[in-house]
Amino acid sequence: MINTSTLKEIFKAVYGQPIATYMKEFRVRQAMKLLRETNDTIADIASQVGYQTQGKFSSAFQSIVKMSLSPEAL
């Protein structure tokens, strides 16, 4: 069995970033796809990709995309 710190170290060596950063980027990319391809609300999409609140999703979106959540960002 592998311990947590070893897993984090191997993941970063392979993917070039920590697991948490990778997951945040993955979730935001998935959300961007849903925002473009569905008529779901931002709150619904935030929930679908694992955010508990629209505010937390908006913060994550801004930190990854470097834009506020708007049609231009999609």
PQR file with spaces between the fields and no chain letter, atoms N, CA, C, O and H, PARSE charges and radii, in Angstrom:
ATOM       1  N    MET     1       0.846   -1.179    0.000 -0.4000 1.5000
ATOM       2  CA   MET     1       0.000    0.000    0.000 -0.0000 2.0000
ATOM       3  C    MET     1       0.894    1.245    0.000  0.5500 1.7000
ATOM       4  O    MET     1       1.981    1.235    0.576 -0.5500 1.4000
ATOM       5  N    ILE     2       0.431    2.307   -0.644 -0.4000 1.5000
ATOM       6  CA   ILE     2       1.203    3.543   -0.769 -0.0000 2.0000
ATOM       7  C    ILE     2       0.671    4.576    0.227  0.5500 1.7000
ATOM       8  O    ILE     2      -0.538    4.694    0.427 -0.5500 1.4000
ATOM       9  H    ILE     2      -0.453    2.315   -1.112  0.4000 1.0000
ATOM      10  N    ASN     3       1.578    5.312    0.840 -0.4000 1.5000
ATOM      11  CA   ASN     3       1.107    6.328    1.787 -0.0000 2.0000
ATOM      12  C    ASN     3       0.789    7.630    1.048  0.5500 1.7000
ATOM      13  O    ASN     3       1.192    7.824   -0.099 -0.5500 1.4000
ATOM      14  H    ASN     3       2.560    5.216    0.677  0.4000 1.0000
ATOM      15  N    THR     4       0.073    8.499    1.717 -0.4000 1.5000
ATOM      16  CA   THR     4      -0.429    9.731    1.106 -0.0000 2.0000
ATOM      17  C    THR     4       0.688   10.619    0.576  0.5500 1.7000
ATOM      18  O    THR     4       0.593   11.125   -0.542 -0.5500 1.4000
ATOM      19  H    THR     4      -0.254    8.341    2.648  0.4000 1.0000
ATOM      20  N    SER     5       1.726   10.813    1.346 -0.4000 1.5000
ATOM      21  CA   SER     5       2.792   11.718    0.904 -0.0000 2.0000
ATOM      22  C    SER     5       3.518   11.171   -0.322  0.5500 1.7000
ATOM      23  O    SER     5       3.920   11.942   -1.194 -0.5500 1.4000
ATOM      24  H    SER     5       1.803   10.402    2.254  0.4000 1.0000
ATOM      25  N    THR     6       3.690    9.861   -0.400 -0.4000 1.5000
ATOM      26  CA   THR     6       4.327    9.264   -1.571 -0.0000 2.0000
ATOM      27  C    THR     6       3.437    9.422   -2.799  0.5500 1.7000
ATOM      28  O    THR     6       3.924    9.740   -3.884 -0.5500 1.4000
ATOM      29  H    THR     6       3.363    9.235    0.309  0.4000 1.0000
ATOM      30  N    LEU     7       2.146    9.203   -2.634 -0.4000 1.5000
ATOM      31  CA   LEU     7       1.206    9.382   -3.738 -0.0000 2.0000
ATOM      32  C    LEU     7       1.260   10.813   -4.257  0.5500 1.7000
ATOM      33  O    LEU     7       1.323   11.033   -5.467 -0.5500 1.4000
ATOM      34  H    LEU     7       1.751    8.945   -1.752  0.4000 1.0000
ATOM      35  N    LYS     8       1.235   11.783   -3.353 -0.4000 1.5000
ATOM      36  CA   LYS     8       1.290   13.193   -3.757 -0.0000 2.0000
ATOM      37  C    LYS     8       2.584   13.496   -4.506  0.5500 1.7000
ATOM      38  O    LYS     8       2.571   14.216   -5.505 -0.5500 1.4000
ATOM      39  H    LYS     8       1.184   11.604   -2.371  0.4000 1.0000
ATOM      40  N    GLU     9       3.683   12.957   -4.033 -0.4000 1.5000
ATOM      41  CA   GLU     9       4.986   13.179   -4.661 -0.0000 2.0000
ATOM      42  C    GLU     9       5.024   12.574   -6.068  0.5500 1.7000
ATOM      43  O    GLU     9       5.486   13.218   -7.009 -0.5500 1.4000
ATOM      44  H    GLU     9       3.692   12.372   -3.222  0.4000 1.0000
ATOM      45  N    ILE    10       4.544   11.353   -6.209 -0.4000 1.5000
ATOM      46  CA   ILE    10       4.528   10.690   -7.515 -0.0000 2.0000
ATOM      47  C    ILE    10       3.590   11.420   -8.474  0.5500 1.7000
ATOM      48  O    ILE    10       3.937   11.638   -9.634 -0.5500 1.4000
ATOM      49  H    ILE    10       4.168   10.829   -5.445  0.4000 1.0000
ATOM      50  N    PHE    11       2.421   11.792   -8.001 -0.4000 1.5000
ATOM      51  CA   PHE    11       1.453   12.500   -8.839 -0.0000 2.0000
ATOM      52  C    PHE    11       2.063   13.791   -9.374  0.5500 1.7000
ATOM      53  O    PHE    11       1.951   14.089  -10.563 -0.5500 1.4000
ATOM      54  H    PHE    11       2.139   11.615   -7.058  0.4000 1.0000
ATOM      55  N    LYS    12       2.702   14.550   -8.504 -0.4000 1.5000
ATOM      56  CA   LYS    12       3.302   15.820   -8.931 -0.0000 2.0000
ATOM      57  C    LYS    12       4.426   15.587   -9.931  0.5500 1.7000
ATOM      58  O    LYS    12       4.587   16.363  -10.873 -0.5500 1.4000
ATOM      59  H    LYS    12       2.793   14.308   -7.538  0.4000 1.0000
ATOM      60  N    ALA    13       5.205   14.527   -9.736 -0.4000 1.5000
ATOM      61  CA   ALA    13       6.286   14.214  -10.672 -0.0000 2.0000
ATOM      62  C    ALA    13       5.734   13.844  -12.051  0.5500 1.7000
ATOM      63  O    ALA    13       6.318   14.206  -13.072 -0.5500 1.4000
ATOM      64  H    ALA    13       5.074   13.896   -8.971  0.4000 1.0000
ATOM      65  N    VAL    14       4.627   13.134  -12.081 -0.4000 1.5000
ATOM      66  CA   VAL    14       4.043   12.687  -13.347 -0.0000 2.0000
ATOM      67  C    VAL    14       3.265   13.807  -14.040  0.5500 1.7000
ATOM      68  O    VAL    14       3.419   14.017  -15.243 -0.5500 1.4000
ATOM      69  H    VAL    14       4.152   12.840  -11.252  0.4000 1.0000
ATOM      70  N    TYR    15       2.434   14.523  -13.286 -0.4000 1.5000
ATOM      71  CA   TYR    15       1.535   15.517  -13.878 -0.0000 2.0000
ATOM      72  C    TYR    15       2.020   16.959  -13.752  0.5500 1.7000
ATOM      73  O    TYR    15       1.430   17.863  -14.343 -0.5500 1.4000
ATOM      74  H    TYR    15       2.309   14.352  -12.308  0.4000 1.0000
ATOM      75  N    GLY    16       3.081   17.180  -12.994 -0.4000 1.5000
ATOM      76  CA   GLY    16       3.654   18.516  -12.894 -0.0000 2.0000
ATOM      77  C    GLY    16       2.909   19.484  -12.004  0.5500 1.7000
ATOM      78  O    GLY    16       3.192   20.682  -12.008 -0.5500 1.4000
ATOM      79  H    GLY    16       3.561   16.446  -12.514  0.4000 1.0000
ATOM      80  N    GLN    17       1.960   18.977  -11.244 -0.4000 1.5000
ATOM      81  CA   GLN    17       1.201   19.831  -10.337 -0.0000 2.0000
ATOM      82  C    GLN    17       0.594   18.975   -9.234  0.5500 1.7000
ATOM      83  O    GLN    17       0.430   17.765   -9.393 -0.5500 1.4000
ATOM      84  H    GLN    17       1.730   18.004  -11.241  0.4000 1.0000
ATOM      85  N    PRO    18       0.262   19.613   -8.114 -0.5600 1.5000
ATOM      86  CA   PRO    18      -0.364   18.861   -7.020  0.2800 2.0000
ATOM      87  C    PRO    18      -1.743   18.320   -7.420  0.5500 1.7000
ATOM      88  O    PRO    18      -2.393   18.851   -8.321 -0.5500 1.4000
ATOM      89  N    ILE    19      -2.167   17.273   -6.745 -0.4000 1.5000
ATOM      90  CA   ILE    19      -3.469   16.656   -7.016 -0.0000 2.0000
ATOM      91  C    ILE    19      -4.596   17.682   -6.917  0.5500 1.7000
ATOM      92  O    ILE    19      -5.475   17.716   -7.777 -0.5500 1.4000
ATOM      93  H    ILE    19      -1.639   16.842   -6.013  0.4000 1.0000
ATOM      94  N    ALA    20      -4.580   18.509   -5.889 -0.4000 1.5000
ATOM      95  CA   ALA    20      -5.662   19.482   -5.686 -0.0000 2.0000
ATOM      96  C    ALA    20      -5.762   20.460   -6.858  0.5500 1.7000
ATOM      97  O    ALA    20      -6.865   20.792   -7.294 -0.5500 1.4000
ATOM      98  H    ALA    20      -3.865   18.481   -5.190  0.4000 1.0000
ATOM      99  N    THR    21      -4.633   20.918   -7.365 -0.4000 1.5000
ATOM     100  CA   THR    21      -4.626   21.837   -8.502 -0.0000 2.0000
ATOM     101  C    THR    21      -5.158   21.142   -9.748  0.5500 1.7000
ATOM     102  O    THR    21      -5.964   21.704  -10.490 -0.5500 1.4000
ATOM     103  H    THR    21      -3.737   20.648   -7.011  0.4000 1.0000
ATOM     104  N    TYR    22      -4.706   19.927   -9.968 -0.4000 1.5000
ATOM     105  CA   TYR    22      -5.179   19.142  -11.110 -0.0000 2.0000
ATOM     106  C    TYR    22      -6.695   18.976  -11.056  0.5500 1.7000
ATOM     107  O    TYR    22      -7.384   19.172  -12.058 -0.5500 1.4000
ATOM     108  H    TYR    22      -4.052   19.470   -9.365  0.4000 1.0000
ATOM     109  N    MET    23      -7.205   18.616   -9.894 -0.4000 1.5000
ATOM     110  CA   MET    23      -8.641   18.394   -9.740 -0.0000 2.0000
ATOM     111  C    MET    23      -9.435   19.683   -9.931  0.5500 1.7000
ATOM     112  O    MET    23     -10.505   19.670  -10.541 -0.5500 1.4000
ATOM     113  H    MET    23      -6.645   18.457   -9.080  0.4000 1.0000
ATOM     114  N    LYS    24      -8.918   20.793   -9.414 -0.4000 1.5000
ATOM     115  CA   LYS    24      -9.614   22.073   -9.589 -0.0000 2.0000
ATOM     116  C    LYS    24      -9.698   22.417  -11.076  0.5500 1.7000
ATOM     117  O    LYS    24     -10.755   22.813  -11.567 -0.5500 1.4000
ATOM     118  H    LYS    24      -8.049   20.804   -8.919  0.4000 1.0000
ATOM     119  N    GLU    25      -8.576   22.264  -11.792 -0.4000 1.5000
ATOM     120  CA   GLU    25      -8.577   22.559  -13.222 -0.0000 2.0000
ATOM     121  C    GLU    25      -9.513   21.625  -13.982  0.5500 1.7000
ATOM     122  O    GLU    25     -10.231   22.060  -14.882 -0.5500 1.4000
ATOM     123  H    GLU    25      -7.717   21.942  -11.393  0.4000 1.0000
ATOM     124  N    PHE    26      -9.506   20.357  -13.625 -0.4000 1.5000
ATOM     125  CA   PHE    26     -10.381   19.381  -14.272 -0.0000 2.0000
ATOM     126  C    PHE    26     -11.846   19.756  -14.070  0.5500 1.7000
ATOM     127  O    PHE    26     -12.630   19.744  -15.018 -0.5500 1.4000
ATOM     128  H    PHE    26      -8.923   20.003  -12.893  0.4000 1.0000
ATOM     129  N    ARG    27     -12.211   20.087  -12.839 -0.4000 1.5000
ATOM     130  CA   ARG    27     -13.595   20.439  -12.530 -0.0000 2.0000
ATOM     131  C    ARG    27     -14.027   21.703  -13.274  0.5500 1.7000
ATOM     132  O    ARG    27     -15.148   21.774  -13.777 -0.5500 1.4000
ATOM     133  H    ARG    27     -11.573   20.096  -12.069  0.4000 1.0000
ATOM     134  N    VAL    28     -13.149   22.690  -13.344 -0.4000 1.5000
ATOM     135  CA   VAL    28     -13.488   23.929  -14.056 -0.0000 2.0000
ATOM     136  C    VAL    28     -13.632   23.660  -15.553  0.5500 1.7000
ATOM     137  O    VAL    28     -14.541   24.196  -16.187 -0.5500 1.4000
ATOM     138  H    VAL    28     -12.239   22.633  -12.936  0.4000 1.0000
ATOM     139  N    ARG    29     -12.747   22.834  -16.129 -0.4000 1.5000
ATOM     140  CA   ARG    29     -12.877   22.489  -17.553 -0.0000 2.0000
ATOM     141  C    ARG    29     -14.201   21.769  -17.828  0.5500 1.7000
ATOM     142  O    ARG    29     -14.872   22.050  -18.821 -0.5500 1.4000
ATOM     143  H    ARG    29     -12.009   22.398  -15.613  0.4000 1.0000
ATOM     144  N    GLN    30     -14.568   20.843  -16.946 -0.4000 1.5000
ATOM     145  CA   GLN    30     -15.842   20.141  -17.094 -0.0000 2.0000
ATOM     146  C    GLN    30     -17.004   21.127  -17.010  0.5500 1.7000
ATOM     147  O    GLN    30     -17.956   21.040  -17.785 -0.5500 1.4000
ATOM     148  H    GLN    30     -14.023   20.615  -16.139  0.4000 1.0000
ATOM     149  N    ALA    31     -16.923   22.050  -16.078 -0.4000 1.5000
ATOM     150  CA   ALA    31     -17.977   23.052  -15.917 -0.0000 2.0000
ATOM     151  C    ALA    31     -18.081   23.940  -17.151  0.5500 1.7000
ATOM     152  O    ALA    31     -19.186   24.257  -17.593 -0.5500 1.4000
ATOM     153  H    ALA    31     -16.149   22.120  -15.448  0.4000 1.0000
ATOM     154  N    MET    32     -16.947   24.343  -17.709 -0.4000 1.5000
ATOM     155  CA   MET    32     -16.972   25.173  -18.915 -0.0000 2.0000
ATOM     156  C    MET    32     -17.681   24.444  -20.055  0.5500 1.7000
ATOM     157  O    MET    32     -18.459   25.043  -20.797 -0.5500 1.4000
ATOM     158  H    MET    32     -16.050   24.086  -17.350  0.4000 1.0000
ATOM     159  N    LYS    33     -17.409   23.161  -20.185 -0.4000 1.5000
ATOM     160  CA   LYS    33     -18.076   22.362  -21.214 -0.0000 2.0000
ATOM     161  C    LYS    33     -19.587   22.338  -20.973  0.5500 1.7000
ATOM     162  O    LYS    33     -20.368   22.538  -21.904 -0.5500 1.4000
ATOM     163  H    LYS    33     -16.777   22.674  -19.582  0.4000 1.0000
ATOM     164  N    LEU    34     -19.994   22.096  -19.742 -0.4000 1.5000
ATOM     165  CA   LEU    34     -21.422   22.069  -19.418 -0.0000 2.0000
ATOM     166  C    LEU    34     -22.072   23.434  -19.635  0.5500 1.7000
ATOM     167  O    LEU    34     -23.208   23.511  -20.103 -0.5500 1.4000
ATOM     168  H    LEU    34     -19.360   21.934  -18.986  0.4000 1.0000
ATOM     169  N    LEU    35     -21.370   24.498  -19.301 -0.4000 1.5000
ATOM     170  CA   LEU    35     -21.915   25.844  -19.498 -0.0000 2.0000
ATOM     171  C    LEU    35     -22.144   26.135  -20.978  0.5500 1.7000
ATOM     172  O    LEU    35     -23.118   26.790  -21.346 -0.5500 1.4000
ATOM     173  H    LEU    35     -20.447   24.436  -18.921  0.4000 1.0000
ATOM     174  N    ARG    36     -21.238   25.641  -21.825 -0.4000 1.5000
ATOM     175  CA   ARG    36     -21.381   25.850  -23.272 -0.0000 2.0000
ATOM     176  C    ARG    36     -22.462   24.962  -23.881  0.5500 1.7000
ATOM     177  O    ARG    36     -23.182   25.385  -24.786 -0.5500 1.4000
ATOM     178  H    ARG    36     -20.446   25.109  -21.527  0.4000 1.0000
ATOM     179  N    GLU    37     -22.574   23.729  -23.383 -0.4000 1.5000
ATOM     180  CA   GLU    37     -23.388   22.725  -24.066 -0.0000 2.0000
ATOM     181  C    GLU    37     -24.769   22.474  -23.465  0.5500 1.7000
ATOM     182  O    GLU    37     -25.572   21.751  -24.054 -0.5500 1.4000
ATOM     183  H    GLU    37     -21.990   23.385  -22.648  0.4000 1.0000
ATOM     184  N    THR    38     -25.054   23.055  -22.310 -0.4000 1.5000
ATOM     185  CA   THR    38     -26.361   22.838  -21.687 -0.0000 2.0000
ATOM     186  C    THR    38     -26.999   24.176  -21.340  0.5500 1.7000
ATOM     187  O    THR    38     -26.371   25.230  -21.449 -0.5500 1.4000
ATOM     188  H    THR    38     -24.401   23.642  -21.832  0.4000 1.0000
ATOM     189  N    ASN    39     -28.227   24.114  -20.931 -0.4000 1.5000
ATOM     190  CA   ASN    39     -28.930   25.299  -20.449 -0.0000 2.0000
ATOM     191  C    ASN    39     -29.038   25.290  -18.932  0.5500 1.7000
ATOM     192  O    ASN    39     -29.819   26.050  -18.359 -0.5500 1.4000
ATOM     193  H    ASN    39     -28.736   23.258  -20.842  0.4000 1.0000
ATOM     194  N    ASP    40     -28.263   24.439  -18.281 -0.4000 1.5000
ATOM     195  CA   ASP    40     -28.283   24.361  -16.821 -0.0000 2.0000
ATOM     196  C    ASP    40     -27.797   25.677  -16.217  0.5500 1.7000
ATOM     197  O    ASP    40     -26.995   26.392  -16.818 -0.5500 1.4000
ATOM     198  H    ASP    40     -27.629   23.822  -18.746  0.4000 1.0000
ATOM     199  N    THR    41     -28.287   25.979  -15.039 -0.4000 1.5000
ATOM     200  CA   THR    41     -27.853   27.198  -14.359 -0.0000 2.0000
ATOM     201  C    THR    41     -26.429   27.028  -13.847  0.5500 1.7000
ATOM     202  O    THR    41     -25.932   25.909  -13.719 -0.5500 1.4000
ATOM     203  H    THR    41     -28.938   25.398  -14.551  0.4000 1.0000
ATOM     204  N    ILE    42     -25.787   28.138  -13.559 -0.4000 1.5000
ATOM     205  CA   ILE    42     -24.435   28.098  -12.999 -0.0000 2.0000
ATOM     206  C    ILE    42     -24.445   27.340  -11.682  0.5500 1.7000
ATOM     207  O    ILE    42     -23.540   26.551  -11.413 -0.5500 1.4000
ATOM     208  H    ILE    42     -26.191   29.047  -13.663  0.4000 1.0000
ATOM     209  N    ALA    43     -25.450   27.571  -10.868 -0.4000 1.5000
ATOM     210  CA   ALA    43     -25.539   26.873   -9.580 -0.0000 2.0000
ATOM     211  C    ALA    43     -25.657   25.367   -9.776  0.5500 1.7000
ATOM     212  O    ALA    43     -25.022   24.598   -9.053 -0.5500 1.4000
ATOM     213  H    ALA    43     -26.186   28.213  -11.086  0.4000 1.0000
ATOM     214  N    ASP    44     -26.462   24.937  -10.743 -0.4000 1.5000
ATOM     215  CA   ASP    44     -26.611   23.503  -11.016 -0.0000 2.0000
ATOM     216  C    ASP    44     -25.297   22.894  -11.503  0.5500 1.7000
ATOM     217  O    ASP    44     -24.907   21.810  -11.069 -0.5500 1.4000
ATOM     218  H    ASP    44     -26.978   25.561  -11.330  0.4000 1.0000
ATOM     219  N    ILE    45     -24.635   23.586  -12.390 -0.4000 1.5000
ATOM     220  CA   ILE    45     -23.368   23.082  -12.919 -0.0000 2.0000
ATOM     221  C    ILE    45     -22.312   23.045  -11.824  0.5500 1.7000
ATOM     222  O    ILE    45     -21.542   22.088  -11.735 -0.5500 1.4000
ATOM     223  H    ILE    45     -24.952   24.467  -12.743  0.4000 1.0000
ATOM     224  N    ALA    46     -22.271   24.066  -11.002 -0.4000 1.5000
ATOM     225  CA   ALA    46     -21.325   24.073   -9.880 -0.0000 2.0000
ATOM     226  C    ALA    46     -21.522   22.830   -9.029  0.5500 1.7000
ATOM     227  O    ALA    46     -20.552   22.184   -8.633 -0.5500 1.4000
ATOM     228  H    ALA    46     -22.896   24.843  -11.075  0.4000 1.0000
ATOM     229  N    SER    47     -22.746   22.499   -8.754 -0.4000 1.5000
ATOM     230  CA   SER    47     -23.062   21.305   -7.967 -0.0000 2.0000
ATOM     231  C    SER    47     -22.668   20.030   -8.712  0.5500 1.7000
ATOM     232  O    SER    47     -22.126   19.102   -8.111 -0.5500 1.4000
ATOM     233  H    SER    47     -23.534   23.023   -9.076  0.4000 1.0000
ATOM     234  N    GLN    48     -22.935   19.984  -10.002 -0.4000 1.5000
ATOM     235  CA   GLN    48     -22.620   18.800  -10.809 -0.0000 2.0000
ATOM     236  C    GLN    48     -21.129   18.486  -10.823  0.5500 1.7000
ATOM     237  O    GLN    48     -20.742   17.318  -10.868 -0.5500 1.4000
ATOM     238  H    GLN    48     -23.375   20.738  -10.490  0.4000 1.0000
ATOM     239  N    VAL    49     -20.290   19.518  -10.785 -0.4000 1.5000
ATOM     240  CA   VAL    49     -18.842   19.281  -10.821 -0.0000 2.0000
ATOM     241  C    VAL    49     -18.221   19.259   -9.431  0.5500 1.7000
ATOM     242  O    VAL    49     -17.000   19.204   -9.290 -0.5500 1.4000
ATOM     243  H    VAL    49     -20.604   20.467  -10.749  0.4000 1.0000
ATOM     244  N    GLY    50     -19.070   19.301   -8.405 -0.4000 1.5000
ATOM     245  CA   GLY    50     -18.582   19.047   -7.057 -0.0000 2.0000
ATOM     246  C    GLY    50     -18.399   20.227   -6.129  0.5500 1.7000
ATOM     247  O    GLY    50     -17.807   20.080   -5.061 -0.5500 1.4000
ATOM     248  H    GLY    50     -20.062   19.345   -8.520  0.4000 1.0000
ATOM     249  N    TYR    51     -18.895   21.398   -6.509 -0.4000 1.5000
ATOM     250  CA   TYR    51     -18.786   22.552   -5.619 -0.0000 2.0000
ATOM     251  C    TYR    51     -20.050   22.677   -4.783  0.5500 1.7000
ATOM     252  O    TYR    51     -21.158   22.500   -5.288 -0.5500 1.4000
ATOM     253  H    TYR    51     -19.376   21.518   -7.377  0.4000 1.0000
ATOM     254  N    GLN    52     -19.879   22.980   -3.511 -0.4000 1.5000
ATOM     255  CA   GLN    52     -21.021   23.085   -2.605 -0.0000 2.0000
ATOM     256  C    GLN    52     -21.801   24.371   -2.799  0.5500 1.7000
ATOM     257  O    GLN    52     -23.004   24.420   -2.541 -0.5500 1.4000
ATOM     258  H    GLN    52     -18.979   23.124   -3.100  0.4000 1.0000
ATOM     259  N    THR    53     -21.118   25.415   -3.254 -0.4000 1.5000
ATOM     260  CA   THR    53     -21.799   26.693   -3.468 -0.0000 2.0000
ATOM     261  C    THR    53     -21.358   27.305   -4.792  0.5500 1.7000
ATOM     262  O    THR    53     -20.279   27.011   -5.307 -0.5500 1.4000
ATOM     263  H    THR    53     -20.141   25.376   -3.463  0.4000 1.0000
ATOM     264  N    GLN    54     -22.214   28.156   -5.325 -0.4000 1.5000
ATOM     265  CA   GLN    54     -21.873   28.872   -6.549 -0.0000 2.0000
ATOM     266  C    GLN    54     -20.694   29.814   -6.302  0.5500 1.7000
ATOM     267  O    GLN    54     -19.871   30.029   -7.192 -0.5500 1.4000
ATOM     268  H    GLN    54     -23.091   28.395   -4.907  0.4000 1.0000
ATOM     269  N    GLY    55     -20.616   30.370   -5.099 -0.4000 1.5000
ATOM     270  CA   GLY    55     -19.517   31.271   -4.759 -0.0000 2.0000
ATOM     271  C    GLY    55     -18.166   30.576   -4.798  0.5500 1.7000
ATOM     272  O    GLY    55     -17.197   31.129   -5.317 -0.5500 1.4000
ATOM     273  H    GLY    55     -21.285   30.195   -4.377  0.4000 1.0000
ATOM     274  N    LYS    56     -18.096   29.367   -4.252 -0.4000 1.5000
ATOM     275  CA   LYS    56     -16.835   28.608   -4.285 -0.0000 2.0000
ATOM     276  C    LYS    56     -16.467   28.246   -5.719  0.5500 1.7000
ATOM     277  O    LYS    56     -15.297   28.282   -6.100 -0.5500 1.4000
ATOM     278  H    LYS    56     -18.884   28.918   -3.830  0.4000 1.0000
ATOM     279  N    PHE    57     -17.475   27.899   -6.504 -0.4000 1.5000
ATOM     280  CA   PHE    57     -17.229   27.604   -7.912 -0.0000 2.0000
ATOM     281  C    PHE    57     -16.714   28.843   -8.638  0.5500 1.7000
ATOM     282  O    PHE    57     -15.749   28.758   -9.398 -0.5500 1.4000
ATOM     283  H    PHE    57     -18.426   27.870   -6.195  0.4000 1.0000
ATOM     284  N    SER    58     -17.341   29.981   -8.414 -0.4000 1.5000
ATOM     285  CA   SER    58     -16.916   31.227   -9.068 -0.0000 2.0000
ATOM     286  C    SER    58     -15.477   31.572   -8.721  0.5500 1.7000
ATOM     287  O    SER    58     -14.717   32.008   -9.585 -0.5500 1.4000
ATOM     288  H    SER    58     -18.124   30.051   -7.797  0.4000 1.0000
ATOM     289  N    SER    59     -15.098   31.381   -7.467 -0.4000 1.5000
ATOM     290  CA   SER    59     -13.715   31.643   -7.044 -0.0000 2.0000
ATOM     291  C    SER    59     -12.742   30.708   -7.748  0.5500 1.7000
ATOM     292  O    SER    59     -11.690   31.141   -8.219 -0.5500 1.4000
ATOM     293  H    SER    59     -15.715   31.026   -6.765  0.4000 1.0000
ATOM     294  N    ALA    60     -13.089   29.432   -7.821 -0.4000 1.5000
ATOM     295  CA   ALA    60     -12.232   28.459   -8.504 -0.0000 2.0000
ATOM     296  C    ALA    60     -12.124   28.804   -9.986  0.5500 1.7000
ATOM     297  O    ALA    60     -11.038   28.748  -10.564 -0.5500 1.4000
ATOM     298  H    ALA    60     -13.943   29.080   -7.438  0.4000 1.0000
ATOM     299  N    PHE    61     -13.240   29.157  -10.590 -0.4000 1.5000
ATOM     300  CA   PHE    61     -13.269   29.518  -12.005 -0.0000 2.0000
ATOM     301  C    PHE    61     -12.333   30.692  -12.265  0.5500 1.7000
ATOM     302  O    PHE    61     -11.521   30.656  -13.190 -0.5500 1.4000
ATOM     303  H    PHE    61     -14.122   29.202  -10.120  0.4000 1.0000
ATOM     304  N    GLN    62     -12.451   31.731  -11.446 -0.4000 1.5000
ATOM     305  CA   GLN    62     -11.605   32.912  -11.621 -0.0000 2.0000
ATOM     306  C    GLN    62     -10.131   32.578  -11.451  0.5500 1.7000
ATOM     307  O    GLN    62      -9.291   33.104  -12.180 -0.5500 1.4000
ATOM     308  H    GLN    62     -13.110   31.760  -10.694  0.4000 1.0000
ATOM     309  N    SER    63      -9.808   31.714  -10.502 -0.4000 1.5000
ATOM     310  CA   SER    63      -8.401   31.391  -10.262 -0.0000 2.0000
ATOM     311  C    SER    63      -7.803   30.581  -11.409  0.5500 1.7000
ATOM     312  O    SER    63      -6.598   30.658  -11.650 -0.5500 1.4000
ATOM     313  H    SER    63     -10.491   31.286   -9.909  0.4000 1.0000
ATOM     314  N    ILE    64      -8.615   29.815  -12.113 -0.4000 1.5000
ATOM     315  CA   ILE    64      -8.121   28.997  -13.223 -0.0000 2.0000
ATOM     316  C    ILE    64      -8.167   29.761  -14.544  0.5500 1.7000
ATOM     317  O    ILE    64      -7.179   29.794  -15.277 -0.5500 1.4000
ATOM     318  H    ILE    64      -9.594   29.753  -11.917  0.4000 1.0000
ATOM     319  N    VAL    65      -9.300   30.370  -14.846 -0.4000 1.5000
ATOM     320  CA   VAL    65      -9.517   31.015  -16.141 -0.0000 2.0000
ATOM     321  C    VAL    65      -8.980   32.446  -16.167  0.5500 1.7000
ATOM     322  O    VAL    65      -8.737   33.000  -17.239 -0.5500 1.4000
ATOM     323  H    VAL    65     -10.103   30.343  -14.250  0.4000 1.0000
ATOM     324  N    LYS    66      -8.798   33.036  -14.999 -0.4000 1.5000
ATOM     325  CA   LYS    66      -8.323   34.426  -14.863 -0.0000 2.0000
ATOM     326  C    LYS    66      -9.326   35.425  -15.418  0.5500 1.7000
ATOM     327  O    LYS    66      -8.970   36.518  -15.859 -0.5500 1.4000
ATOM     328  H    LYS    66      -8.995   32.586  -14.129  0.4000 1.0000
ATOM     329  N    MET    67     -10.593   35.018  -15.383 -0.4000 1.5000
ATOM     330  CA   MET    67     -11.697   35.886  -15.788 -0.0000 2.0000
ATOM     331  C    MET    67     -12.862   35.598  -14.867  0.5500 1.7000
ATOM     332  O    MET    67     -12.970   34.509  -14.304 -0.5500 1.4000
ATOM     333  H    MET    67     -10.882   34.131  -15.025  0.4000 1.0000
ATOM     334  N    SER    68     -13.739   36.590  -14.717 -0.4000 1.5000
ATOM     335  CA   SER    68     -14.948   36.314  -13.946 -0.0000 2.0000
ATOM     336  C    SER    68     -15.867   35.437  -14.786  0.5500 1.7000
ATOM     337  O    SER    68     -15.720   35.356  -16.005 -0.5500 1.4000
ATOM     338  H    SER    68     -13.651   37.474  -15.175  0.4000 1.0000
ATOM     339  N    LEU    69     -16.789   34.800  -14.142 -0.4000 1.5000
ATOM     340  CA   LEU    69     -17.713   33.893  -14.810 -0.0000 2.0000
ATOM     341  C    LEU    69     -18.653   34.702  -15.690  0.5500 1.7000
ATOM     342  O    LEU    69     -19.560   35.370  -15.194 -0.5500 1.4000
ATOM     343  H    LEU    69     -16.909   34.866  -13.152  0.4000 1.0000
ATOM     344  N    SER    70     -18.432   34.638  -17.002 -0.4000 1.5000
ATOM     345  CA   SER    70     -19.233   35.399  -17.959 -0.0000 2.0000
ATOM     346  C    SER    70     -19.244   34.650  -19.288  0.5500 1.7000
ATOM     347  O    SER    70     -18.428   33.751  -19.495 -0.5500 1.4000
ATOM     348  H    SER    70     -17.696   34.095  -17.405  0.4000 1.0000
ATOM     349  N    PRO    71     -20.148   35.005  -20.182 -0.5600 1.5000
ATOM     350  CA   PRO    71     -20.183   34.327  -21.491  0.2800 2.0000
ATOM     351  C    PRO    71     -18.863   34.435  -22.257  0.5500 1.7000
ATOM     352  O    PRO    71     -18.510   33.521  -23.002 -0.5500 1.4000
ATOM     353  N    GLU    72     -18.132   35.535  -22.085 -0.4000 1.5000
ATOM     354  CA   GLU    72     -16.864   35.715  -22.785 -0.0000 2.0000
ATOM     355  C    GLU    72     -15.815   34.700  -22.329  0.5500 1.7000
ATOM     356  O    GLU    72     -14.932   34.327  -23.102 -0.5500 1.4000
ATOM     357  H    GLU    72     -18.419   36.277  -21.479  0.4000 1.0000
ATOM     358  N    ALA    73     -15.912   34.257  -21.084 -0.4000 1.5000
ATOM     359  CA   ALA    73     -14.929   33.319  -20.532 -0.0000 2.0000
ATOM     360  C    ALA    73     -15.126   31.909  -21.061  0.5500 1.7000
ATOM     361  O    ALA    73     -14.223   31.080  -20.950 -0.5500 1.4000
ATOM     362  H    ALA    73     -16.629   34.560  -20.456  0.4000 1.0000
ATOM     363  N    LEU    74     -16.271   31.624  -21.625 -0.4000 1.5000
ATOM     364  CA   LEU    74     -16.580   30.274  -22.075 -0.0000 2.0000
ATOM     365  C    LEU    74     -16.115   30.070  -23.487  0.5500 1.7000
ATOM     366  O    LEU    74     -16.288   28.987  -24.044 -0.5500 1.4000
ATOM     367  H    LEU    74     -17.004   32.298  -21.714  0.4000 1.0000
